[in-house]
């Protein structure tokens, strides 16, 4: 009897988790392309983060940032 209850409950819980994920808005992602190594762009990236913070964005919380460096 317990196995039958588990088999009925498991799909229902999976559908509930899927519905919760469907209600969340996708997080915007900003792409940051650098021409050289990240060490040279340290002050620029710091200013970029300062600008994000000034406009109300926090990396990892309400915006994602993808960094790509050409070495």
DAJO-V664995 format. One record per backbone hydrogen bond with DSSP energy under -0.5 kcal/mol. CO is the residue of the C=O (numbers start at 1). NH is the residue of the N-H. If there is no record, write none. Layout:
CO;NH + CO;NH
This chain:
1;5 + 2;6 + 3;7 + 4;8 + 5;9 + 6;10 + 7;11 + 8;12 + 9;13 + 10;14 + 11;15 + 12;16 + 13;17 + 14;18 + 15;19 + 16;20 + 17;21 + 18;22 + 19;23 + 20;23 + 20;24 + 21;24 + 28;64 + 30;66 + 31;33 + 32;34 + 32;68 + 34;70 + 37;40 + 37;41 + 38;41 + 39;42 + 41;45 + 42;46 + 43;47 + 44;48 + 45;49 + 46;50 + 47;51 + 48;52 + 49;53 + 50;54 + 51;55 + 52;57 + 53;56 + 58;61 + 58;62 + 58;63 + 62;28 + 63;60 + 64;30 + 65;67 + 66;32 + 68;34 + 69;71
